[in-house]
Amino acid sequence: MRVTRIGSRWRVARPRHPGLRPFVHSYAGYWESEPVPYRVRLVPTGRAVVVINIAEPFSEVRRLGEPSGRGAVVGSLVAGLEDGPRVCAHPGGQEAIRLELTPLGAYRLFSLPMGELTNTVVELGHVLGPVAEELVERLAGARDWAARFDLVDAELLARLGRGPLPAPEVAQACRLLSEAAGGIRVARLAAEVGWSQGHLVRRFTEQVGLAPKAFARVLRFHRAAGLLSGDGVDLNDVALACGFYDQAHLSRDFRALAGTTPGRLAAARWADGAVAL
């Protein structure tokens, strides 16, 4: 396992179980050496997120622009795919496991239409049912992080075995978009998988959570945000490399998806889709 420090928080991770690799992008545990409140902005990544809180819950999780107090989540949570920013606040003393799921991994694990979770955060029990509370209790009582990860692996593998299989055409379209970082038009996707555009949009949205065009926009933004983290990067070069029409197009998408400018995002400290602005 690998342990790193991020400010006052510690992060522990280990390689994913081979059976989870097509469905789970990453998972890690977090704990604090001393309780420190934090407030971050979550930006779209093209993945669903599960946070299992073992200690203190969040004080606020809401879409940017929503009034405070709306959409608050008090415990462990599941977040579907997003096409805009979200604010997350914690009072300190967090101990949690955070998982990032591929869209179709989330579809299999949650066994529900992913459109129900788009731009939405719900309590873990809404998706897992009564087993959610039992899982949190077992994780809290585990002897160490290795044992905790073993428990999470077992639960995920069991749910994958019972979950629905995505349509091969949706899986192919999702793979093509991901490999091209959003750089494929919907008409070409439909031709590649052998469906009409309308049928592809309906089935893709059901199983991924975003329509193909919106998913492509998120992937393009996420690639650009990663490129901007380098030193001496030119915005025009990033815009060209990621398929934006121009720098103005890139800036509009950053404001829509992250609520900030490319320059501010590039200057911010961010990890796991969380941005300290």
FIDRENVEX-948833 format. One record per residue (C-alpha): residue in one letter; chain; x, y, z. Coordinates in nm, 3 decimals. Example, Ala and Ser with C-alpha at 12.3 -4.5 7.8 and 13.67 -1.06 7.14 Angstrom:
! FIDRENVEX-948833
+------+-----+---------+---------+---------+
: type : mol :    east :   north :      up :
+------+-----+---------+---------+---------+
:    a :   A :   1.230 :  -0.450 :   0.780 :
:    s :   A :   1.367 :  -0.106 :   0.714 :
+------+-----+---------+---------+---------+
END
This chain:
! FIDRENVEX-948833
+------+-----+---------+---------+---------+
: type : mol :    east :   north :      up :
+------+-----+---------+---------+---------+
:    m :   A :   0.000 :   0.000 :   0.000 :
:    r :   A :   0.105 :   0.357 :  -0.063 :
:    v :   A :   0.057 :   0.628 :   0.201 :
:    t :   A :   0.092 :   0.999 :   0.115 :
:    r :   A :   0.016 :   1.322 :   0.297 :
:    i :   A :  -0.205 :   1.597 :   0.153 :
:    g :   A :  -0.200 :   1.891 :   0.395 :
:    s :   A :  -0.341 :   1.768 :   0.725 :
:    r :   A :  -0.490 :   1.457 :   0.562 :
:    w :   A :  -0.331 :   1.122 :   0.493 :
:    r :   A :  -0.419 :   0.916 :   0.187 :
:    v :   A :  -0.369 :   0.539 :   0.166 :
:    a :   A :  -0.418 :   0.340 :  -0.154 :
:    r :   A :  -0.338 :   0.000 :  -0.296 :
:    p :   A :  -0.370 :  -0.155 :  -0.643 :
:    r :   A :  -0.726 :  -0.246 :  -0.738 :
:    h :   A :  -0.840 :  -0.606 :  -0.733 :
:    p :   A :  -0.805 :  -0.747 :  -1.089 :
:    g :   A :  -1.177 :  -0.818 :  -1.102 :
:    l :   A :  -1.255 :  -0.453 :  -1.032 :
:    r :   A :  -1.022 :  -0.284 :  -1.279 :
:    p :   A :  -1.273 :  -0.248 :  -1.565 :
:    f :   A :  -1.528 :  -0.092 :  -1.328 :
:    v :   A :  -1.340 :   0.099 :  -1.055 :
:    h :   A :  -1.106 :   0.376 :  -1.167 :
:    s :   A :  -0.951 :   0.422 :  -0.822 :
:    y :   A :  -1.012 :   0.397 :  -0.452 :
:    a :   A :  -0.833 :   0.532 :  -0.148 :
:    g :   A :  -0.872 :   0.582 :   0.224 :
:    y :   A :  -0.836 :   0.917 :   0.400 :
:    w :   A :  -0.786 :   1.022 :   0.758 :
:    e :   A :  -0.668 :   1.333 :   0.939 :
:    s :   A :  -0.380 :   1.366 :   1.179 :
:    e :   A :  -0.569 :   1.658 :   1.336 :
:    p :   A :  -0.925 :   1.777 :   1.264 :
:    v :   A :  -0.918 :   2.062 :   1.011 :
:    p :   A :  -1.236 :   2.191 :   0.847 :
:    y :   A :  -1.220 :   2.218 :   0.469 :
:    r :   A :  -1.429 :   2.344 :   0.182 :
:    v :   A :  -1.360 :   2.247 :  -0.178 :
:    r :   A :  -1.521 :   2.263 :  -0.518 :
:    l :   A :  -1.580 :   1.935 :  -0.699 :
:    v :   A :  -1.549 :   1.949 :  -1.078 :
:    p :   A :  -1.678 :   1.694 :  -1.331 :
:    t :   A :  -1.448 :   1.400 :  -1.403 :
:    g :   A :  -1.667 :   1.171 :  -1.612 :
:    r :   A :  -1.686 :   0.922 :  -1.326 :
:    a :   A :  -1.930 :   0.839 :  -1.047 :
:    v :   A :  -1.813 :   0.874 :  -0.687 :
:    v :   A :  -1.882 :   0.684 :  -0.366 :
:    v :   A :  -1.765 :   0.819 :  -0.030 :
:    i :   A :  -1.803 :   0.591 :   0.272 :
:    n :   A :  -1.771 :   0.804 :   0.583 :
:    i :   A :  -1.643 :   0.607 :   0.880 :
:    a :   A :  -1.616 :   0.903 :   1.119 :
:    e :   A :  -1.746 :   1.261 :   1.090 :
:    p :   A :  -2.000 :   1.328 :   0.812 :
:    f :   A :  -2.002 :   1.614 :   0.564 :
:    s :   A :  -2.159 :   1.941 :   0.670 :
:    e :   A :  -2.262 :   2.038 :   0.318 :
:    v :   A :  -2.267 :   1.894 :  -0.033 :
:    r :   A :  -2.454 :   2.101 :  -0.294 :
:    r :   A :  -2.441 :   2.222 :  -0.652 :
:    l :   A :  -2.261 :   2.553 :  -0.697 :
:    g :   A :  -2.524 :   2.823 :  -0.704 :
:    e :   A :  -2.779 :   2.635 :  -0.494 :
:    p :   A :  -2.874 :   2.796 :  -0.162 :
:    s :   A :  -2.690 :   2.666 :   0.143 :
:    g :   A :  -2.883 :   2.396 :   0.324 :
:    r :   A :  -3.022 :   2.240 :   0.008 :
:    g :   A :  -2.893 :   1.902 :  -0.097 :
:    a :   A :  -2.704 :   1.851 :   0.230 :
:    v :   A :  -2.575 :   1.496 :   0.278 :
:    v :   A :  -2.502 :   1.395 :   0.634 :
:    g :   A :  -2.333 :   1.060 :   0.589 :
:    s :   A :  -2.186 :   0.835 :   0.324 :
:    l :   A :  -2.282 :   0.932 :  -0.029 :
:    v :   A :  -2.309 :   0.837 :  -0.394 :
:    a :   A :  -2.268 :   1.100 :  -0.666 :
:    g :   A :  -2.366 :   1.034 :  -1.025 :
:    l :   A :  -2.200 :   1.191 :  -1.326 :
:    e :   A :  -2.199 :   1.571 :  -1.321 :
:    d :   A :  -2.194 :   1.842 :  -1.585 :
:    g :   A :  -2.127 :   2.125 :  -1.341 :
:    p :   A :  -1.943 :   2.209 :  -1.019 :
:    r :   A :  -2.042 :   2.113 :  -0.666 :
:    v :   A :  -1.940 :   2.254 :  -0.325 :
:    c :   A :  -1.833 :   2.014 :  -0.051 :
:    a :   A :  -1.765 :   2.113 :   0.310 :
:    h :   A :  -1.651 :   1.905 :   0.606 :
:    p :   A :  -1.613 :   2.012 :   0.972 :
:    g :   A :  -1.290 :   1.814 :   1.020 :
:    g :   A :  -1.210 :   1.477 :   1.166 :
:    q :   A :  -1.283 :   1.289 :   0.845 :
:    e :   A :  -1.207 :   0.920 :   0.804 :
:    a :   A :  -1.341 :   0.776 :   0.481 :
:    i :   A :  -1.297 :   0.558 :   0.175 :
:    r :   A :  -1.350 :   0.726 :  -0.162 :
:    l :   A :  -1.413 :   0.532 :  -0.482 :
:    e :   A :  -1.423 :   0.659 :  -0.838 :
:    l :   A :  -1.629 :   0.433 :  -1.065 :
:    t :   A :  -1.633 :   0.418 :  -1.441 :
:    p :   A :  -1.980 :   0.510 :  -1.573 :
:    l :   A :  -2.064 :   0.156 :  -1.676 :
:    g :   A :  -1.906 :   0.020 :  -1.359 :
:    a :   A :  -2.149 :   0.239 :  -1.164 :
:    y :   A :  -2.438 :   0.111 :  -1.378 :
:    r :   A :  -2.351 :  -0.250 :  -1.290 :
:    l :   A :  -2.281 :  -0.181 :  -0.923 :
:    f :   A :  -2.586 :   0.037 :  -0.855 :
:    s :   A :  -2.829 :  -0.167 :  -1.072 :
:    l :   A :  -3.039 :   0.135 :  -1.165 :
:    p :   A :  -3.068 :   0.376 :  -1.460 :
:    m :   A :  -2.775 :   0.615 :  -1.419 :
:    g :   A :  -2.989 :   0.905 :  -1.534 :
:    e :   A :  -3.153 :   0.890 :  -1.190 :
:    l :   A :  -2.821 :   0.997 :  -1.035 :
:    t :   A :  -2.712 :   1.259 :  -1.290 :
:    n :   A :  -2.613 :   1.583 :  -1.115 :
:    t :   A :  -2.742 :   1.428 :  -0.793 :
:    v :   A :  -2.592 :   1.322 :  -0.461 :
:    v :   A :  -2.777 :   1.067 :  -0.248 :
:    e :   A :  -2.710 :   0.880 :   0.073 :
:    l :   A :  -2.531 :   0.547 :   0.026 :
:    g :   A :  -2.834 :   0.363 :   0.162 :
:    h :   A :  -3.044 :   0.495 :  -0.127 :
:    v :   A :  -2.836 :   0.276 :  -0.360 :
:    l :   A :  -2.719 :  -0.014 :  -0.142 :
:    g :   A :  -3.018 :  -0.040 :   0.090 :
:    p :   A :  -2.979 :  -0.168 :   0.451 :
:    v :   A :  -2.638 :  -0.322 :   0.370 :
:    a :   A :  -2.492 :   0.031 :   0.360 :
:    e :   A :  -2.515 :   0.083 :   0.737 :
:    e :   A :  -2.379 :  -0.265 :   0.801 :
:    l :   A :  -2.084 :  -0.201 :   0.566 :
:    v :   A :  -1.995 :   0.125 :   0.745 :
:    e :   A :  -2.002 :  -0.053 :   1.082 :
:    r :   A :  -1.780 :  -0.335 :   0.956 :
:    l :   A :  -1.533 :  -0.088 :   0.806 :
:    a :   A :  -1.519 :   0.110 :   1.131 :
:    g :   A :  -1.441 :  -0.209 :   1.323 :
:    a :   A :  -1.176 :  -0.342 :   1.082 :
:    r :   A :  -0.829 :  -0.384 :   1.226 :
:    d :   A :  -0.644 :  -0.184 :   0.956 :
:    w :   A :  -0.675 :  -0.032 :   0.608 :
:    a :   A :  -0.586 :  -0.357 :   0.433 :
:    a :   A :  -0.882 :  -0.525 :   0.604 :
:    r :   A :  -1.104 :  -0.233 :   0.509 :
:    f :   A :  -1.006 :  -0.257 :   0.144 :
:    d :   A :  -1.070 :  -0.634 :   0.156 :
:    l :   A :  -1.425 :  -0.565 :   0.281 :
:    v :   A :  -1.487 :  -0.309 :   0.006 :
:    d :   A :  -1.349 :  -0.547 :  -0.259 :
:    a :   A :  -1.577 :  -0.828 :  -0.142 :
:    e :   A :  -1.887 :  -0.606 :  -0.149 :
:    l :   A :  -1.807 :  -0.464 :  -0.492 :
:    l :   A :  -1.730 :  -0.803 :  -0.646 :
:    a :   A :  -2.053 :  -0.949 :  -0.509 :
:    r :   A :  -2.261 :  -0.661 :  -0.649 :
:    l :   A :  -2.087 :  -0.681 :  -0.986 :
:    g :   A :  -2.185 :  -1.045 :  -1.011 :
:    r :   A :  -2.553 :  -0.950 :  -0.967 :
:    g :   A :  -2.555 :  -0.629 :  -1.167 :
:    p :   A :  -2.700 :  -0.567 :  -1.516 :
:    l :   A :  -2.474 :  -0.590 :  -1.819 :
:    p :   A :  -2.451 :  -0.271 :  -2.026 :
:    a :   A :  -2.541 :  -0.293 :  -2.392 :
:    p :   A :  -2.229 :  -0.377 :  -2.599 :
:    e :   A :  -2.304 :  -0.077 :  -2.821 :
:    v :   A :  -2.309 :   0.158 :  -2.521 :
:    a :   A :  -1.987 :   0.005 :  -2.390 :
:    q :   A :  -1.824 :   0.055 :  -2.731 :
:    a :   A :  -1.942 :   0.415 :  -2.756 :
:    c :   A :  -1.820 :   0.489 :  -2.404 :
:    r :   A :  -1.481 :   0.335 :  -2.480 :
:    l :   A :  -1.443 :   0.529 :  -2.806 :
:    l :   A :  -1.529 :   0.858 :  -2.638 :
:    s :   A :  -1.294 :   0.790 :  -2.346 :
:    e :   A :  -1.004 :   0.692 :  -2.573 :
:    a :   A :  -1.053 :   1.009 :  -2.779 :
:    a :   A :  -1.104 :   1.230 :  -2.468 :
:    g :   A :  -1.439 :   1.338 :  -2.610 :
:    g :   A :  -1.311 :   1.406 :  -2.959 :
:    i :   A :  -1.575 :   1.211 :  -3.154 :
:    r :   A :  -1.907 :   1.345 :  -3.283 :
:    v :   A :  -2.231 :   1.167 :  -3.197 :
:    a :   A :  -2.306 :   1.093 :  -3.563 :
:    r :   A :  -1.977 :   0.906 :  -3.598 :
:    l :   A :  -2.036 :   0.719 :  -3.271 :
:    a :   A :  -2.377 :   0.606 :  -3.391 :
:    a :   A :  -2.229 :   0.486 :  -3.720 :
:    e :   A :  -1.952 :   0.300 :  -3.536 :
:    v :   A :  -2.193 :   0.106 :  -3.314 :
:    g :   A :  -2.462 :   0.057 :  -3.579 :
:    w :   A :  -2.744 :   0.245 :  -3.407 :
:    s :   A :  -2.942 :   0.555 :  -3.499 :
:    q :   A :  -2.835 :   0.873 :  -3.320 :
:    g :   A :  -3.162 :   0.891 :  -3.129 :
:    h :   A :  -3.141 :   0.533 :  -3.005 :
:    l :   A :  -2.777 :   0.578 :  -2.905 :
:    v :   A :  -2.855 :   0.894 :  -2.710 :
:    r :   A :  -3.141 :   0.726 :  -2.521 :
:    r :   A :  -2.956 :   0.408 :  -2.428 :
:    f :   A :  -2.626 :   0.587 :  -2.355 :
:    t :   A :  -2.796 :   0.838 :  -2.125 :
:    e :   A :  -2.976 :   0.558 :  -1.941 :
:    q :   A :  -2.663 :   0.355 :  -1.876 :
:    v :   A :  -2.396 :   0.628 :  -1.846 :
:    g :   A :  -2.596 :   0.914 :  -1.696 :
:    l :   A :  -2.505 :   1.185 :  -1.946 :
:    a :   A :  -2.590 :   1.208 :  -2.314 :
:    p :   A :  -2.295 :   1.133 :  -2.545 :
:    k :   A :  -2.242 :   1.501 :  -2.631 :
:    a :   A :  -2.244 :   1.606 :  -2.264 :
:    f :   A :  -2.014 :   1.318 :  -2.168 :
:    a :   A :  -1.773 :   1.418 :  -2.446 :
:    r :   A :  -1.776 :   1.776 :  -2.317 :
:    v :   A :  -1.681 :   1.658 :  -1.966 :
:    l :   A :  -1.401 :   1.436 :  -2.101 :
:    r :   A :  -1.263 :   1.722 :  -2.310 :
:    f :   A :  -1.271 :   1.956 :  -2.009 :
:    h :   A :  -1.102 :   1.698 :  -1.786 :
:    r :   A :  -0.821 :   1.646 :  -2.036 :
:    a :   A :  -0.769 :   2.021 :  -2.070 :
:    a :   A :  -0.762 :   2.066 :  -1.692 :
:    g :   A :  -0.492 :   1.800 :  -1.668 :
:    l :   A :  -0.282 :   1.966 :  -1.938 :
:    l :   A :  -0.312 :   2.303 :  -1.767 :
:    s :   A :  -0.148 :   2.163 :  -1.454 :
:    g :   A :   0.189 :   2.166 :  -1.635 :
:    d :   A :   0.434 :   2.455 :  -1.623 :
:    g :   A :   0.435 :   2.722 :  -1.891 :
:    v :   A :   0.131 :   2.586 :  -2.075 :
:    d :   A :  -0.027 :   2.808 :  -2.340 :
:    l :   A :  -0.408 :   2.823 :  -2.337 :
:    n :   A :  -0.430 :   2.832 :  -2.715 :
:    d :   A :  -0.216 :   2.518 :  -2.739 :
:    v :   A :  -0.439 :   2.340 :  -2.485 :
:    a :   A :  -0.753 :   2.449 :  -2.667 :
:    l :   A :  -0.618 :   2.316 :  -2.997 :
:    a :   A :  -0.496 :   1.988 :  -2.847 :
:    c :   A :  -0.829 :   1.916 :  -2.677 :
:    g :   A :  -1.059 :   1.997 :  -2.968 :
:    f :   A :  -1.197 :   2.335 :  -2.862 :
:    y :   A :  -1.273 :   2.584 :  -3.139 :
:    d :   A :  -1.055 :   2.847 :  -2.973 :
:    q :   A :  -0.947 :   2.982 :  -2.634 :
:    a :   A :  -1.284 :   3.152 :  -2.584 :
:    h :   A :  -1.460 :   2.817 :  -2.630 :
:    l :   A :  -1.229 :   2.660 :  -2.371 :
:    s :   A :  -1.297 :   2.942 :  -2.125 :
:    r :   A :  -1.676 :   2.911 :  -2.167 :
:    d :   A :  -1.664 :   2.539 :  -2.093 :
:    f :   A :  -1.446 :   2.592 :  -1.786 :
:    r :   A :  -1.692 :   2.844 :  -1.647 :
:    a :   A :  -1.984 :   2.610 :  -1.714 :
:    l :   A :  -1.825 :   2.293 :  -1.579 :
:    a :   A :  -1.594 :   2.426 :  -1.306 :
:    g :   A :  -1.738 :   2.768 :  -1.228 :
:    t :   A :  -1.401 :   2.934 :  -1.280 :
:    t :   A :  -1.148 :   3.032 :  -1.546 :
:    p :   A :  -0.877 :   2.806 :  -1.690 :
:    g :   A :  -0.611 :   3.026 :  -1.531 :
:    r :   A :  -0.758 :   3.004 :  -1.182 :
:    l :   A :  -0.805 :   2.630 :  -1.209 :
:    a :   A :  -0.449 :   2.586 :  -1.329 :
:    a :   A :  -0.321 :   2.785 :  -1.030 :
:    a :   A :  -0.532 :   2.597 :  -0.777 :
:    r :   A :  -0.429 :   2.291 :  -0.579 :
:    w :   A :  -0.655 :   2.004 :  -0.679 :
:    a :   A :  -0.669 :   1.628 :  -0.645 :
:    d :   A :  -0.934 :   1.362 :  -0.703 :
:    g :   A :  -1.159 :   1.620 :  -0.871 :
:    a :   A :  -1.154 :   1.847 :  -0.564 :
:    v :   A :  -1.030 :   2.202 :  -0.616 :
:    a :   A :  -0.922 :   2.439 :  -0.340 :
:    l :   A :  -1.001 :   2.784 :  -0.482 :
+------+-----+---------+---------+---------+
END
